[in-house]
Amino acid sequence: MKGVLYMPEQVSELWRRIEHVAQEKHGIRAYLVLHSAGISSTTVRLLRLGRPPKSETSREKIAEALGVSTDDLFGVQ
């Protein structure tokens, strides 16, 4: 696509925290942990942008996959 400049997305503080937890607890990248837990690629992309799921169930599933509490991962909601 001529004339289109690709700009990589900014990585949020939330995603940095998720990546850190994944590396510390599992030794692999966060998207691999989340994908293996059935988290959708759309949700992963939103997390990278700093937008946690609105659903408590989804937040719990993500935290469980990473092996931490929702409060530790997302803060008190």
C-alpha positions as CSV (number, residue, x, y, z in Angstrom):
1,M,0.0,0.0,0.0
2,K,2.0,2.9,-1.3
3,G,1.9,6.0,0.8
4,V,0.7,4.3,4.0
5,L,3.0,4.5,6.9
6,Y,2.7,1.6,9.4
7,M,2.8,2.8,12.9
8,P,3.1,0.0,15.6
9,E,0.5,0.4,18.3
10,Q,1.5,1.8,21.6
11,V,1.8,-0.8,24.4
12,S,-0.1,0.1,27.5
13,E,1.0,-0.2,31.1
14,L,-1.6,-2.9,31.6
15,W,-0.1,-4.9,28.8
16,R,3.4,-4.5,30.2
17,R,2.1,-5.8,33.6
18,I,0.5,-8.8,31.8
19,E,3.7,-9.5,29.9
20,H,5.7,-9.3,33.1
21,V,3.4,-11.7,34.9
22,A,3.4,-14.2,32.0
23,Q,7.2,-14.2,31.8
24,E,7.6,-14.5,35.6
25,K,5.0,-17.3,36.1
26,H,5.1,-19.2,32.8
27,G,8.3,-18.2,31.1
28,I,6.5,-17.4,27.8
29,R,4.9,-14.4,26.1
30,A,1.5,-13.3,27.4
31,Y,-0.3,-13.8,24.1
32,L,0.6,-17.4,24.2
33,V,-0.7,-17.9,27.7
34,L,-3.9,-16.1,26.9
35,H,-4.4,-17.8,23.6
36,S,-4.0,-21.2,25.2
37,A,-6.6,-20.2,27.8
38,G,-9.1,-19.4,25.0
39,I,-8.8,-15.6,25.2
40,S,-9.7,-14.1,21.8
41,S,-7.2,-12.1,19.7
42,T,-9.6,-9.1,19.9
43,T,-9.4,-9.2,23.7
44,V,-5.6,-9.5,23.6
45,R,-5.4,-6.5,21.2
46,L,-7.7,-4.4,23.5
47,L,-5.5,-5.4,26.5
48,R,-2.4,-4.2,24.6
49,L,-4.2,-0.9,24.2
50,G,-4.9,-0.7,27.9
51,R,-8.6,-1.6,27.7
52,P,-9.5,-4.4,30.1
53,P,-12.7,-6.4,29.4
54,K,-15.9,-5.0,30.9
55,S,-17.0,-8.4,31.9
56,E,-15.9,-9.6,35.3
57,T,-16.0,-13.2,34.0
58,S,-13.5,-12.3,31.3
59,R,-11.2,-10.5,33.7
60,E,-11.3,-13.5,36.0
61,K,-10.5,-15.8,33.1
62,I,-7.5,-13.7,32.1
63,A,-6.2,-13.4,35.7
64,E,-6.6,-17.2,36.2
65,A,-4.7,-18.0,33.0
66,L,-1.9,-15.8,34.3
67,G,-2.0,-17.2,37.8
68,V,-2.8,-13.9,39.6
69,S,-5.9,-12.3,41.2
70,T,-8.0,-9.9,39.2
71,D,-7.2,-7.2,41.8
72,D,-3.5,-7.7,41.3
73,L,-3.8,-7.6,37.5
74,F,-6.5,-5.0,36.9
75,G,-6.6,-3.1,40.2
76,V,-9.8,-2.9,42.2
77,Q,-12.7,-2.5,39.8
